[in-house]
């Protein structure tokens, strides 16, 4: 059975977002988020709704599970 384009792009966007959240380096996270953007753009072209809310995409682009600053790539140190 062949999966539809919409289902494929939606599934891949979710998988790449999950991988971005697990990424160890900022470079890996950025690569995964670029793929998310590509899949979401494909969905837009197909007039399919985005699998993410706009604030989720914005948060994902600037947030890190490790507390890294997206702009600097450095780790924030917690106060002792």
DSSP file (Angstrom, degrees, kcal/mol; ACC not computed):
  #  RESIDUE AA STRUCTURE BP1 BP2  ACC     N-H-->O    O-->H-N    N-H-->O    O-->H-N    TCO  KAPPA ALPHA  PHI   PSI    X-CA   Y-CA   Z-CA
    1    1 A X              0   0    0      0, 0.0     2,-0.4     0, 0.0     0, 0.0   0.000 360.0 360.0 360.0 138.0    0.0    0.0    0.0
    2    2 A X        -     0   0    0      1,-0.0     2,-0.3     0, 0.0     0, 0.0  -0.784 360.0-132.8 -98.7 135.3    1.3    3.4   -0.9
    3    3 A X        -     0   0    0     -2,-0.4    -1,-0.0     1,-0.1     0, 0.0  -0.611  28.0-109.2 -85.0 144.2    1.1    6.3    1.6
    4    4 A X     >  -     0   0    0     -2,-0.3     4,-2.5     1,-0.1     5,-0.2  -0.276  23.8-115.0 -69.5 158.6   -0.2    9.6    0.4
    5    5 A X  H  > S+     0   0    0      1,-0.2     4,-2.9     2,-0.2     5,-0.3   0.917 116.1  51.8 -58.7 -44.5    2.1   12.6    0.0
    6    6 A X  H  > S+     0   0    0      1,-0.2     4,-2.4     2,-0.2     5,-0.2   0.929 111.1  46.1 -61.1 -46.2    0.3   14.5    2.8
    7    7 A X  H  > S+     0   0    0      2,-0.2     4,-2.6     1,-0.2    -1,-0.2   0.912 113.4  50.4 -63.9 -41.5    0.6   11.6    5.2
    8    8 A X  H  X S+     0   0    0     -4,-2.5     4,-2.8     2,-0.2     5,-0.2   0.954 112.8  44.7 -60.6 -51.7    4.3   11.1    4.3
    9    9 A X  H  X S+     0   0    0     -4,-2.9     4,-2.2     1,-0.2    -1,-0.2   0.885 114.4  49.4 -64.0 -38.6    5.2   14.8    4.8
   10   10 A X  H  X S+     0   0    0     -4,-2.4     4,-2.2    -5,-0.3    -1,-0.2   0.936 112.9  46.9 -64.1 -46.4    3.3   15.0    8.0
   11   11 A X  H  X S+     0   0    0     -4,-2.6     4,-2.4    -5,-0.2    -2,-0.2   0.928 113.5  47.9 -61.9 -45.8    4.9   11.9    9.4
   12   12 A X  H  X S+     0   0    0     -4,-2.8     4,-2.7     1,-0.2     5,-0.2   0.876 109.0  54.0 -65.0 -37.5    8.4   13.0    8.4
   13   13 A X  H  X S+     0   0    0     -4,-2.2     4,-2.2    -5,-0.2    -1,-0.2   0.931 110.8  46.2 -61.8 -44.9    7.9   16.5    9.9
   14   14 A X  H  X S+     0   0    0     -4,-2.2     4,-2.3     2,-0.2    -2,-0.2   0.925 113.5  49.2 -61.8 -44.7    6.9   14.9   13.2
   15   15 A X  H  X S+     0   0    0     -4,-2.4     4,-2.2     1,-0.2    -2,-0.2   0.902 112.6  46.7 -63.6 -41.8    9.9   12.5   13.1
   16   16 A X  H  X S+     0   0    0     -4,-2.7     4,-2.4     2,-0.2    -1,-0.2   0.862 110.6  52.6 -70.1 -35.2   12.3   15.3   12.3
   17   17 A X  H  X S+     0   0    0     -4,-2.2     4,-1.9    -5,-0.2    -2,-0.2   0.919 110.7  47.9 -64.9 -41.9   10.9   17.5   15.1
   18   18 A X  H  X S+     0   0    0     -4,-2.3     4,-1.1     1,-0.2    -2,-0.2   0.908 112.2  49.4 -63.6 -41.5   11.4   14.7   17.5
   19   19 A X  H  X S+     0   0    0     -4,-2.2     4,-0.7     1,-0.2     3,-0.3   0.877 108.3  53.6 -65.9 -37.4   14.9   14.1   16.3
   20   20 A X  H >< S+     0   0    0     -4,-2.4     3,-0.6     1,-0.2    -1,-0.2   0.888 106.4  52.7 -63.3 -38.3   15.7   17.8   16.6
   21   21 A X  H 3< S+     0   0    0     -4,-1.9    -1,-0.2     1,-0.2    -2,-0.2   0.765 113.5  43.7 -68.4 -24.4   14.5   17.7   20.2
   22   22 A X  H 3< S+     0   0    0     -4,-1.1    -1,-0.2    -3,-0.3    -2,-0.2   0.490  86.0 127.7 -94.9  -5.5   16.9   14.8   20.9
   23   23 A X    <<  -     0   0    0     -4,-0.7    42,-0.1    -3,-0.6    -3,-0.1  -0.186  47.5-156.6 -59.8 142.3   19.8   16.3   19.0
   24   24 A X  S    S+     0   0    0      1,-0.0     2,-0.3    42,-0.0    -1,-0.1   0.814  74.7  43.0 -88.8 -34.7   23.1   16.5   20.9
   25   25 A X  S  > S-     0   0    0      1,-0.1     4,-2.1     0, 0.0     5,-0.1  -0.781  78.9-124.0-113.1 157.6   24.7   19.4   18.9
   26   26 A X  H  > S+     0   0    0     -2,-0.3     4,-2.8     1,-0.2     5,-0.2   0.871 112.5  56.5 -64.4 -36.5   23.3   22.6   17.7
   27   27 A X  H  > S+     0   0    0      1,-0.2     4,-2.2     2,-0.2    -1,-0.2   0.918 108.4  46.4 -62.4 -42.9   24.4   21.7   14.1
   28   28 A X  H  > S+     0   0    0      2,-0.2     4,-2.3     1,-0.2    -1,-0.2   0.915 112.7  50.4 -65.0 -42.2   22.4   18.5   14.2
   29   29 A X  H  X S+     0   0    0     -4,-2.1     4,-2.5     1,-0.2    -2,-0.2   0.921 110.4  49.4 -61.4 -44.5   19.4   20.4   15.7
   30   30 A X  H  X S+     0   0    0     -4,-2.8     4,-2.1     2,-0.2    -1,-0.2   0.895 109.4  52.0 -63.9 -40.4   19.5   23.0   12.9
   31   31 A X  H  X S+     0   0    0     -4,-2.2     4,-1.8     1,-0.2    -1,-0.2   0.932 111.6  47.0 -59.9 -45.6   19.8   20.3   10.2
   32   32 A X  H  X S+     0   0    0     -4,-2.3     4,-2.1     1,-0.2    -2,-0.2   0.899 111.1  50.9 -64.6 -40.8   16.7   18.6   11.6
   33   33 A X  H  X S+     0   0    0     -4,-2.5     4,-2.3     1,-0.2    -1,-0.2   0.841 106.4  55.2 -68.3 -32.1   14.7   21.8   11.9
   34   34 A X  H  X S+     0   0    0     -4,-2.1     4,-2.1     2,-0.2    -1,-0.2   0.905 108.0  49.6 -63.8 -39.9   15.6   22.7    8.3
   35   35 A X  H  X S+     0   0    0     -4,-1.8     4,-2.6     2,-0.2    -2,-0.2   0.899 107.8  53.5 -65.0 -39.6   14.1   19.4    7.3
   36   36 A X  H  X S+     0   0    0     -4,-2.1     4,-2.6     1,-0.2     5,-0.2   0.942 108.8  50.1 -57.9 -46.6   11.0   20.2    9.3
   37   37 A X  H  X S+     0   0    0     -4,-2.3     4,-2.2     1,-0.2    -2,-0.2   0.895 109.7  50.9 -58.8 -41.3   10.7   23.4    7.4
   38   38 A X  H  X S+     0   0    0     -4,-2.1     4,-2.1     2,-0.2    -1,-0.2   0.934 112.4  45.3 -63.0 -47.0   11.0   21.6    4.1
   39   39 A X  H  X S+     0   0    0     -4,-2.6     4,-1.9     1,-0.2    -2,-0.2   0.887 112.8  50.4 -66.8 -38.5    8.3   19.1    5.0
   40   40 A X  H  X S+     0   0    0     -4,-2.6     4,-2.1    -5,-0.2    -1,-0.2   0.886 109.4  52.0 -66.2 -37.5    5.9   21.8    6.3
   41   41 A X  H  X S+     0   0    0     -4,-2.2     4,-2.3    -5,-0.2    -2,-0.2   0.905 106.9  52.8 -65.0 -40.6    6.5   23.8    3.1
   42   42 A X  H  X S+     0   0    0     -4,-2.1     4,-1.6     1,-0.2    -1,-0.2   0.899 108.5  51.2 -59.1 -39.9    5.6   20.7    1.0
   43   43 A X  H  <>S+     0   0    0     -4,-1.9     5,-2.9     2,-0.2    -2,-0.2   0.896 107.8  52.2 -64.4 -39.4    2.4   20.4    3.1
   44   44 A X  H ><5S+     0   0    0     -4,-2.1     3,-1.8     1,-0.2    -2,-0.2   0.918 107.0  52.4 -61.8 -43.0    1.6   24.1    2.4
   45   45 A X  H 3<5S+     0   0    0     -4,-2.3    -1,-0.2     1,-0.3    -2,-0.2   0.857 109.6  49.5 -60.7 -35.2    2.0   23.5   -1.4
   46   46 A X  T 3<5S-     0   0    0     -4,-1.6    -1,-0.3    -5,-0.2    -2,-0.2   0.357 115.8-118.7 -84.6   6.2   -0.5   20.6   -1.1
   47   47 A X  T < 5 +     0   0    0     -3,-1.8     2,-0.3     1,-0.2    -3,-0.2   0.813  67.1 142.9  58.4  33.3   -2.9   22.9    0.8
   48   48 A X      < -     0   0    0     -5,-2.9    -1,-0.2    -6,-0.1    -2,-0.1  -0.770  57.0-102.6 -99.1 148.1   -2.7   20.6    3.8
   49   49 A X        -     0   0    0     -2,-0.3     2,-0.1    -3,-0.1    -1,-0.1  -0.372  39.9-103.8 -68.0 148.9   -2.7   22.0    7.3
   50   50 A X        -     0   0    0      1,-0.1    -1,-0.1     2,-0.1     4,-0.1  -0.462  18.4-136.5 -68.1 141.9    0.6   22.2    9.2
   51   51 A X  S    S+     0   0    0     -2,-0.1     2,-0.3    -3,-0.1    -1,-0.1   0.583  87.2  58.5 -75.3  -7.2    1.0   19.5   11.8
   52   52 A X  S    S-     0   0    0    -12,-0.0     2,-0.2     2,-0.0    -2,-0.1  -0.888  85.9-116.6-122.2 150.6    2.4   22.1   14.2
   53   53 A X    >>  -     0   0    0     -2,-0.3     4,-1.6     1,-0.1     3,-0.7  -0.515  35.9-112.4 -74.7 154.2    1.0   25.4   15.6
   54   54 A X  H 3> S+     0   0    0      1,-0.3     4,-2.0     2,-0.2     5,-0.2   0.878 118.3  54.2 -58.5 -38.8    3.0   28.4   14.5
   55   55 A X  H 3> S+     0   0    0      1,-0.2     4,-2.5     2,-0.2    -1,-0.3   0.803 103.2  57.4 -68.2 -27.3    4.3   29.0   18.1
   56   56 A X  H <> S+     0   0    0     -3,-0.7     4,-2.5     2,-0.2    -1,-0.2   0.907 108.1  46.2 -66.8 -41.0    5.6   25.4   18.2
   57   57 A X  H  X S+     0   0    0     -4,-1.6     4,-1.8     2,-0.2    -2,-0.2   0.899 114.3  47.8 -67.7 -40.5    7.8   26.1   15.1
   58   58 A X  H  X S+     0   0    0     -4,-2.0     4,-1.1     2,-0.2    -2,-0.2   0.925 113.7  47.1 -65.6 -44.8    9.0   29.4   16.5
   59   59 A X  H >X S+     0   0    0     -4,-2.5     4,-2.0     1,-0.2     3,-0.5   0.916 111.1  51.7 -62.9 -43.8    9.8   27.8   19.9
   60   60 A X  H 3< S+     0   0    0     -4,-2.5    -1,-0.2     1,-0.2    -2,-0.2   0.864 106.6  54.4 -62.2 -36.4   11.5   24.9   18.3
   61   61 A X  H 3< S+     0   0    0     -4,-1.8    -1,-0.2     1,-0.2    -2,-0.2   0.793 121.9  27.4 -69.3 -27.2   13.7   27.2   16.2
   62   62 A X  H << S+     0   0    0     -4,-1.1     8,-0.6    -3,-0.5     2,-0.2   0.525 106.8  80.3-114.3  -6.4   15.0   29.1   19.3
   63   63 A X     <  -     0   0    0     -4,-2.0     2,-0.4    -5,-0.1     6,-0.1  -0.643  51.9-164.7-104.6 158.8   14.8   26.6   22.1
   64   64 A X    >   -     0   0    0     -2,-0.2     3,-1.3     4,-0.1   -43,-0.1  -0.999  25.1-141.3-140.7 139.2   17.0   23.9   23.3
   65   65 A X  T 3  S+     0   0    0     -2,-0.4    -1,-0.1     1,-0.2   -44,-0.1   0.671 107.8  54.6 -69.6 -15.0   16.5   21.0   25.6
   66   66 A X  T 3  S-     0   0    0      2,-0.1    10,-0.3    -3,-0.0    -1,-0.2   0.405 117.5-110.4 -97.5   0.8   20.0   21.6   26.8
   67   67 A X    <   +     0   0    0     -3,-1.3     9,-0.7     1,-0.3     2,-0.2   0.692  64.8 154.7  77.8  18.6   19.5   25.3   27.6
   68   68 A X  B     -A   75   0A   0      7,-0.2     2,-0.5     5,-0.1    -1,-0.3  -0.531  48.3-118.7 -77.6 145.6   21.8   26.4   24.8
   69   69 A X     >  -     0   0    0      5,-1.7     4,-3.0    -2,-0.2     5,-0.2  -0.734  15.4-143.5 -80.4 127.8   21.2   29.8   23.3
   70   70 A X  T  4 S+     0   0    0     -8,-0.6    -1,-0.1    -2,-0.5    -7,-0.1   0.836  98.7  49.1 -62.3 -31.9   20.3   29.3   19.6
   71   71 A X  T  4 S+     0   0    0     -9,-0.1    -1,-0.2     1,-0.1    -3,-0.0   0.897 123.4  26.8 -76.2 -40.2   22.3   32.5   18.7
   72   72 A X  T  4 S-     0   0    0      2,-0.2    -2,-0.2     0, 0.0    -1,-0.1   0.771  85.8-139.6 -96.9 -27.5   25.5   31.6   20.5
   73   73 A X     <  +     0   0    0     -4,-3.0     2,-0.3     1,-0.3   -47,-0.2   0.595  60.6 128.8  76.5   9.3   25.5   27.9   20.6
   74   74 A X        -     0   0    0     -5,-0.2    -5,-1.7    -7,-0.1     2,-0.3  -0.669  62.1-111.4-100.3 155.3   26.9   28.0   24.1
   75   75 A X  B     -A   68   0A   0     -2,-0.3     2,-0.4    -7,-0.2    -7,-0.2  -0.624  24.2-129.8 -84.4 138.5   25.6   26.3   27.2
   76   76 A X        -     0   0    0     -9,-0.7     2,-0.4    -2,-0.3    -1,-0.0  -0.745  23.4-137.3 -84.8 133.6   24.0   28.3   30.0
   77   77 A X        -     0   0    0     -2,-0.4     2,-0.2     1,-0.0     3,-0.0  -0.762  12.5-127.4 -95.6 135.9   25.4   27.5   33.3
   78   78 A X        -     0   0    0     -2,-0.4     2,-0.1     1,-0.1    -1,-0.0  -0.541  29.1-106.8 -78.7 145.1   23.1   27.1   36.3
   79   79 A X              0   0    0     -2,-0.2    -1,-0.1     1,-0.1     0, 0.0  -0.481 360.0 360.0 -69.7 141.0   23.9   29.1   39.4
   80   80 A X              0   0    0     -2,-0.1    -1,-0.1    -3,-0.0    -2,-0.0   0.494 360.0 360.0 -68.3 360.0   25.3   26.9   42.3
